[in-house]
Amino acid sequence: MSSPSTTANQRSTEPSLDAAAALISRLNAELGRVIIGQTTVRREVLVCLLAGGHCLLRGVPGLAKTLLIKTLAEAVSLKFSRIQFTPDLMPSDILGTDIIEEDTATGKRQIRFIPGPIFANIILADEINRTPPRTQAALLEAMQEYQVTIGGVRYPLDRPLFVLATENPIEQEGTHPLPEAQLDRFMFNVVIDYPSAADERRILAETTTGSDVTVQKIADGADLEQARSLVRDLPAAENVVDYALRLVRATRPADPAAPGVVRDWVKWGAGPRAGQALLLGAKPLRSSTGAACPRSKTSARSRCRCCGTACC
């Protein structure tokens, strides 16, 4: 039986849940006006966005990866920045650099910081595996700490910050596989496949004309941050937390609960950050239906110990 305070808290949260669910629905619909098909990809990117994570997109060229990210930035009216990763790209090309500037009136020189493309809200790191690990690592601090350090000075980054990196799985010559520390910063690895025959026919028919689709502004940065805060405030039932814990610990070969295939073929299992990603990813996915807390598919439908409803 839920306590009166829990029930009151649930009632005060319900309108916000409805608003968050409506925001996800409107963003998905607006993306669908430009991106034909790819329903699962659109949903996973939006879930990652509202969960406060970063996303790695893998797919062959020509599947609208860049268009998807650019359309998302326009729909939420945020600053968009694209970084084309190349073998000669330097960390300062991403973060920014200090320059010596001379005052023409006084003749005095001073150091001024020129921000790099990392100072944006939605960042496309295109073909991130084309650049050496030194430059790839330049994103680490920004993605995790929401700040960059140049010359010993820390510069905070604006919120929200959403990094989407793409990889081309076809060509591997001259590429640098992302180190594990870098992969660990991405919440989702979204694989974009070829569209269906019906969707591809629509692409051919609708994108070879002179008409352009104008992206409508659905929300701004403040709306997005409010939805993100709401997602984090959503409770997770004890059985859902236990389910995420069992999944993560089952990937570790030294754990007694690990299956035989893991003990034979896996050297290092997932860390606690993987469990955090599971729960944070489940919350916006569940809230998109207007539910007050996440659930696992294997859990029996019973009255939830979090919110007192039959959502779990």
C-alpha positions as CSV (number, residue, x, y, z in Angstrom):
1,M,0.0,0.0,0.0
2,S,1.5,3.4,-1.0
3,S,1.9,6.1,1.6
4,P,-0.1,9.4,1.3
5,S,3.1,11.3,0.6
6,T,4.0,8.9,-2.2
7,T,0.6,9.2,-3.7
8,A,0.7,13.0,-3.4
9,N,4.1,13.1,-5.0
10,Q,2.8,10.9,-7.9
11,R,-0.2,13.2,-8.5
12,S,2.1,16.3,-8.6
13,T,4.4,14.6,-11.1
14,E,1.6,13.3,-13.5
15,P,1.2,16.6,-15.4
16,S,4.9,16.8,-15.9
17,L,5.0,13.2,-17.1
18,D,2.3,14.0,-19.6
19,A,4.3,17.0,-20.8
20,A,7.5,14.9,-21.2
21,A,5.6,12.2,-23.1
22,A,4.1,14.9,-25.4
23,L,7.6,16.4,-25.9
24,I,9.0,13.1,-27.0
25,S,6.1,12.4,-29.3
26,R,6.3,15.8,-30.9
27,L,10.1,15.6,-31.4
28,N,9.7,12.1,-32.9
29,A,7.0,13.3,-35.3
30,E,9.0,16.3,-36.4
31,L,12.0,14.1,-37.1
32,G,9.7,11.8,-39.1
33,R,8.8,14.7,-41.4
34,V,12.4,14.8,-42.6
35,I,13.8,11.3,-41.8
36,I,11.7,8.8,-43.7
37,G,11.5,5.5,-41.8
38,Q,14.2,4.6,-39.3
39,T,11.6,4.6,-36.5
40,T,13.8,2.6,-34.1
41,V,16.8,4.8,-34.7
42,R,14.8,8.0,-34.0
43,R,13.4,6.6,-30.8
44,E,16.8,5.4,-29.5
45,V,18.4,8.8,-30.3
46,L,15.6,10.7,-28.5
47,V,15.8,8.3,-25.5
48,C,19.6,8.9,-25.3
49,L,19.0,12.7,-25.6
50,L,16.5,12.8,-22.7
51,A,18.6,10.4,-20.6
52,G,21.5,12.9,-20.7
53,G,23.9,10.4,-22.5
54,H,25.8,10.5,-25.7
55,C,25.3,8.3,-28.8
56,L,27.5,6.4,-31.2
57,L,25.9,5.9,-34.6
58,R,27.2,3.1,-36.9
59,G,26.0,2.7,-40.5
60,V,27.1,2.8,-44.1
61,P,27.2,6.2,-45.9
62,G,24.0,7.7,-47.3
63,L,21.6,6.7,-44.5
64,A,20.9,10.2,-43.3
65,K,23.0,10.1,-40.1
66,T,24.1,13.7,-40.4
67,L,20.6,14.8,-41.5
68,L,19.1,13.1,-38.5
69,I,21.3,15.0,-36.1
70,K,21.0,18.3,-37.8
71,T,17.2,18.0,-37.9
72,L,17.2,17.2,-34.2
73,A,19.2,20.4,-33.5
74,E,16.8,22.5,-35.5
75,A,13.8,21.0,-33.8
76,V,15.1,21.9,-30.3
77,S,16.5,25.3,-31.4
78,L,20.0,24.5,-30.1
79,K,23.4,25.4,-31.4
80,F,24.7,22.6,-33.8
81,S,28.3,21.9,-34.6
82,R,29.8,19.4,-36.9
83,I,33.4,18.1,-36.6
84,Q,34.8,16.2,-39.5
85,F,37.4,13.9,-38.0
86,T,40.5,13.4,-40.2
87,P,43.9,11.9,-39.6
88,D,45.5,15.4,-39.2
89,L,42.9,16.8,-36.8
90,M,44.4,18.2,-33.6
91,P,42.9,18.5,-30.2
92,S,43.0,22.3,-30.4
93,D,40.9,22.1,-33.6
94,I,38.1,20.7,-31.4
95,L,38.5,22.4,-28.0
96,G,39.9,25.8,-29.1
97,T,43.1,27.6,-28.6
98,D,44.7,30.7,-27.0
99,I,46.0,33.4,-29.3
100,I,48.1,36.5,-28.6
101,E,46.1,39.6,-29.5
102,E,47.6,43.1,-29.7
103,D,45.6,46.2,-28.8
104,T,46.1,48.7,-31.7
105,A,45.4,51.7,-29.4
106,T,47.8,50.9,-26.5
107,G,50.1,48.3,-28.1
108,K,49.6,45.9,-25.2
109,R,49.4,42.2,-25.9
110,Q,47.0,39.9,-24.2
111,I,46.0,36.3,-24.5
112,R,42.5,35.6,-25.8
113,F,40.8,32.2,-25.9
114,I,39.1,31.3,-29.2
115,P,36.4,28.6,-28.5
116,G,36.4,25.5,-30.7
117,P,33.4,23.6,-32.2
118,I,33.0,21.7,-28.9
119,F,31.3,24.8,-27.5
120,A,27.8,23.9,-28.9
121,N,24.8,22.0,-27.6
122,I,24.5,19.2,-30.2
123,I,27.8,18.0,-31.7
124,L,28.2,15.7,-34.6
125,A,31.6,13.9,-34.5
126,D,31.6,12.6,-38.0
127,E,33.8,9.5,-38.6
128,I,35.4,9.7,-35.2
129,N,37.5,6.6,-35.9
130,R,39.4,8.5,-38.7
131,T,41.5,10.5,-36.2
132,P,44.3,9.3,-33.8
133,P,43.4,8.5,-30.2
134,R,45.0,11.7,-29.0
135,T,42.4,13.8,-30.7
136,Q,39.6,11.3,-29.9
137,A,40.5,11.7,-26.2
138,A,39.9,15.5,-26.5
139,L,36.2,14.7,-26.2
140,L,36.5,12.7,-23.0
141,E,36.5,15.6,-20.5
142,A,33.8,17.5,-22.4
143,M,31.5,14.5,-22.6
144,Q,31.9,13.5,-18.9
145,E,32.6,16.7,-17.1
146,Y,30.9,19.3,-19.3
147,Q,34.0,21.4,-19.4
148,V,37.3,21.7,-21.2
149,T,40.7,22.7,-19.9
150,I,43.0,24.9,-22.0
151,G,46.3,26.1,-20.7
152,G,45.3,25.2,-17.1
153,V,42.0,27.2,-17.4
154,R,38.7,25.5,-17.2
155,Y,35.9,26.6,-19.5
156,P,32.4,25.3,-18.7
157,L,30.2,24.1,-21.6
158,D,26.6,25.1,-22.0
159,R,23.8,22.6,-21.2
160,P,22.4,20.6,-22.7
161,L,25.4,18.9,-24.3
162,F,24.7,15.9,-26.7
163,V,27.5,14.3,-28.6
164,L,26.7,12.0,-31.5
165,A,29.6,10.3,-33.1
166,T,29.4,8.3,-36.4
167,E,31.5,5.4,-37.6
168,N,31.7,3.9,-41.1
169,P,31.8,0.1,-40.7
170,I,32.8,-0.5,-44.3
171,E,36.4,0.9,-44.6
172,Q,38.8,0.1,-41.9
173,E,42.1,1.2,-43.5
174,G,43.7,4.2,-41.8
175,T,41.2,4.1,-39.0
176,H,41.8,4.1,-35.2
177,P,39.4,1.9,-33.2
178,L,37.9,3.9,-30.3
179,P,39.7,3.0,-27.0
180,E,37.5,1.4,-24.3
181,A,37.7,4.5,-22.2
182,Q,36.1,6.5,-25.1
183,L,33.5,3.8,-25.8
184,D,32.5,3.9,-22.2
185,R,31.4,7.5,-22.5
186,F,28.7,6.6,-25.0
187,M,25.4,5.4,-23.6
188,F,24.0,3.9,-26.8
189,N,25.5,2.2,-29.8
190,V,22.8,2.8,-32.5
191,V,23.1,0.7,-35.6
192,I,21.5,2.3,-38.7
193,D,20.5,-0.3,-41.3
194,Y,19.1,0.1,-44.8
195,P,15.5,1.3,-45.1
196,S,12.7,-0.9,-46.0
197,A,11.6,-1.1,-49.7
198,A,8.5,1.1,-49.0
199,D,10.5,3.7,-47.1
200,E,13.2,3.7,-49.7
201,R,10.6,4.3,-52.4
202,R,9.4,7.3,-50.4
203,I,12.9,8.6,-50.1
204,L,13.5,8.4,-53.8
205,A,10.1,10.0,-54.6
206,E,10.1,12.8,-52.0
207,T,13.8,13.9,-51.9
208,T,14.3,14.3,-55.6
209,T,11.9,17.2,-56.0
210,G,12.4,20.9,-55.5
211,S,10.3,21.0,-52.3
212,D,12.1,21.4,-48.9
213,V,10.7,20.5,-45.5
214,T,11.0,23.3,-43.0
215,V,11.7,22.0,-39.5
216,Q,9.5,23.5,-36.8
217,K,10.8,24.4,-33.4
218,I,9.4,22.0,-30.9
219,A,11.3,23.0,-27.8
220,D,14.3,25.0,-26.5
221,G,17.2,24.2,-24.3
222,A,15.3,25.0,-21.1
223,D,12.4,22.7,-22.1
224,L,14.9,19.9,-22.8
225,E,16.8,20.4,-19.5
226,Q,13.5,20.3,-17.6
227,A,12.5,17.1,-19.3
228,R,16.0,15.6,-18.4
229,S,15.6,16.6,-14.8
230,L,12.2,14.9,-14.7
231,V,13.6,11.8,-16.2
232,R,16.2,11.6,-13.4
233,D,13.5,12.1,-10.8
234,L,11.4,9.2,-12.0
235,P,11.6,6.4,-9.4
236,A,12.8,2.9,-10.4
237,A,11.2,-0.1,-8.6
238,E,13.4,-2.3,-6.5
239,N,12.8,-5.3,-8.9
240,V,13.9,-3.1,-11.9
241,V,17.1,-2.1,-10.1
242,D,17.8,-5.7,-9.2
243,Y,17.1,-6.7,-12.8
244,A,19.6,-4.2,-14.1
245,L,22.1,-5.3,-11.5
246,R,21.8,-9.0,-12.5
247,L,22.3,-8.1,-16.2
248,V,25.4,-6.2,-15.5
249,R,27.0,-8.7,-13.1
250,A,26.2,-11.5,-15.5
251,T,28.7,-10.0,-18.0
252,R,31.6,-10.5,-15.6
253,P,33.4,-13.8,-15.9
254,A,34.5,-13.9,-12.3
255,D,31.0,-13.5,-11.0
256,P,29.2,-16.7,-9.8
257,A,26.1,-15.7,-11.7
258,A,27.9,-15.4,-15.0
259,P,26.8,-18.0,-17.6
260,G,29.3,-20.4,-19.2
261,V,29.6,-18.5,-22.5
262,V,30.7,-15.4,-20.5
263,R,33.3,-17.3,-18.5
264,D,34.7,-18.8,-21.7
265,W,34.7,-15.8,-24.0
266,V,34.6,-12.6,-22.0
267,K,37.6,-11.1,-20.3
268,W,36.2,-7.9,-18.9
269,G,32.6,-7.4,-18.0
270,A,30.5,-4.2,-17.8
271,G,31.1,-1.7,-15.0
272,P,28.6,0.1,-12.8
273,R,28.3,2.8,-15.5
274,A,26.5,0.2,-17.6
275,G,23.9,-0.3,-14.9
276,Q,23.4,3.4,-14.6
277,A,22.9,3.6,-18.4
278,L,20.3,0.8,-18.3
279,L,18.2,2.6,-15.7
280,L,18.6,6.1,-17.2
281,G,17.7,4.7,-20.7
282,A,14.7,2.9,-19.3
283,K,13.3,6.0,-17.7
284,P,12.7,8.2,-20.8
285,L,11.6,5.1,-22.8
286,R,9.0,4.4,-20.1
287,S,8.0,8.0,-19.6
288,S,7.2,8.3,-23.3
289,T,4.1,6.2,-22.6
290,G,3.2,8.5,-19.6
291,A,4.1,5.9,-17.0
292,A,5.5,7.0,-13.7
293,C,8.4,4.6,-13.5
294,P,10.3,2.1,-15.6
295,R,9.6,-1.7,-15.7
296,S,11.3,-4.8,-17.0
297,K,9.7,-7.0,-19.6
298,T,10.1,-10.1,-17.4
299,S,8.5,-8.6,-14.3
300,A,4.9,-9.6,-13.5
301,R,2.2,-7.0,-13.8
302,S,1.6,-6.1,-10.2
303,R,1.1,-3.0,-8.1
304,C,4.3,-0.9,-8.2
305,R,6.1,-0.3,-4.9
306,C,7.3,3.1,-6.2
307,C,4.1,4.9,-7.3
308,G,1.4,2.6,-6.0
309,T,-0.1,2.0,-9.5
310,A,-0.2,-1.1,-11.7
311,C,2.4,0.2,-14.1
312,C,4.9,-2.5,-13.3
